[in-house]
């Protein structure tokens, strides 16, 4: 089994743990409830704002004169919803990163990698900087590619690709910060980039699965922790094997 599918399978098994299942469901449901309430409260204000914009913008006079105001407002609502989706995803991932990762990393490390030495190469500042970079790039990519969503194919292909990059960028740092040194982190990111992105794509595809998509943020945190710690353990084992080989060269007779 490849490391990607192994990490995903382990993450799915971990969801059977009561505290992990609670982490998987409570934060996403809370995020959805908050944003749904805000959308409900602000829906009328948004429609009024768009209507006023049509009425006061000269080059949009044709919209009102042709009786297309209602259609224009409806289309603007669809656009607002398309912008709300990434905001909800960002919020869910950030909440998971802050609330769940401090529980998930020790859980995975103690259960699956009890002998893995902690070298604490990560910092709080590094975690904040990584999250800020991930959110900024994700938001820019989402906005820039938004017109392509209306091509049909773009709406199916682009969100998983962008979400895959965002997930692996968000979770890889915190998954390794307690156990990997700074040098090990750089080596793992450069050496396992394809596997990280492949896992991100697999998890992004699960966003289309009803009910399971609620648990995707925490499932992502679990899977990336499994993959990253597993790759770190393999990296150290390879280094140890090479070191032993050089320390004990084959004698020549």
C-alpha positions, 0 to 999 in steps of 0.5 A, spaced: 500 500 500 502 506 498 504 511 503 498 516 501 493 510 501 496 508 508 495 514 511 488 515 508 486 508 511 489 510 518 485 516 518 479 513 517 480 508 522 482 513 527 475 517 526 472 511 530 475 514 536 470 518 540 474 524 541 476 524 534 469 523 532 467 529 536 473 533 533 471 531 526 464 533 527 463 539 532 468 544 529 465 544 522 458 544 524 459 550 528 463 553 522 457 552 517 452 554 522 455 561 523 456 562 516 449 560 514 446 564 520 450 570 517 448 569 510 441 568 512 441 575 516 445 579 510 441 576 504 436 582 504 442 587 505 446 584 499 440 584 495 438 591 496 446 593 495 446 590 488 439 593 487 442 600 489 448 599 485 444 597 478 440 603 480 446 608 481 450 605 475 449 609 469 452 603 464 447 598 468 441 602 466 440 597 461 439 592 466 433 595 469 430 598 463 430 591 460 426 588 466 433 584 468 434 586 475 431 580 478 435 576 474 441 580 475 440 580 483 439 572 483 446 571 479 449 576 484 447 571 489 450 565 486 456 569 485 456 571 493 455 564 494 461 562 490 465 566 494 462 564 501 464 557 499 472 558 500 471 562 506 467 557 509 473 552 507 478 556 510 474 557 516 473 550 517 481 548 516 483 554 520 479 552 526 481 545 525 488 547 525 488 551 532 483 546 535 484 539 533 492 539 531 494 539 538 490 533 540 491 529 533 499 530 533 500 527 540 494 522 538 497 519 532 505 520 535 503 516 541 499 510 538 503 509 531 510 512 532 511 512 540 519 511 538 519 517 534 524 523 537 521 530 538 526 535 535 521 541 535 523 544 529 517 548 528 515 555 532 508 558 533 511 564 529 512 559 523 505 556 524 502 563 524 506 565 518 505 558 514 497 559 515 497 566 513 501 564 506 496 558 505 490 563 506 493 568 502 495 564 496 488 560 496 484 566 496 488 569 490 487 563 486 480 562 488 478 569 486 483 569 480 480 562 477 472 564 479 471 566 472 473 559 469 467 556 474 462 558 469 465 554 464 462 547 467 469 543 467 472 549 471 467 548 476 469 541 477 476 541 476 479 547 479 476 547 486 479 540 488 486 542 485 486 549 489 483 545 495 489 540 495 494 545 495 491 549 501 490 542 505 497 540 504 500 547 505 496 548 511 497 541 515 504 539 513 507 544 518 503 543 524 504 535 523 511 536 523 513 542 527 513 538 534 518 532 531 522 534 525 528 539 525 528 545 521 533 541 516 528 535 516 522 539 515 525 542 508 528 535 506 521 532 507 517 538 503 522 537 497 522 530 497 515 528 498 511 534 495 508 529 490 505 524 495 503 530 499 499 533 493 496 526 492 493 526 499 491 533 498 487 531 492 484 524 495 481 528 500 479 534 496 475 529 492 471 527 499 468 534 499 463 531 494 461 525 498 455 527 502 456 527 510 463 525 509 465 532 507 463 534 514 469 530 517 474 532 511 478 538 515 479 533 521 480 527 516 485 531 513 489 533 519 489 526 521 491 523 514 497 529 513 499 527 520 500 520 519 503 521 512 508 526 515 510 522 521 511 516 517 515 519 512 519 522 517 520 515 521 523 513 514 527 519 513 531 517 519 531 510 518 534 511 512 539 516 515 541 511 520 542 505 515 547 510 511 550 512 518 551 505 520 554 503 513 559 508 513 561 507 521 562 500 519 565 499 512 566 492 509 573 490 511 578 487 505 582 481 506 
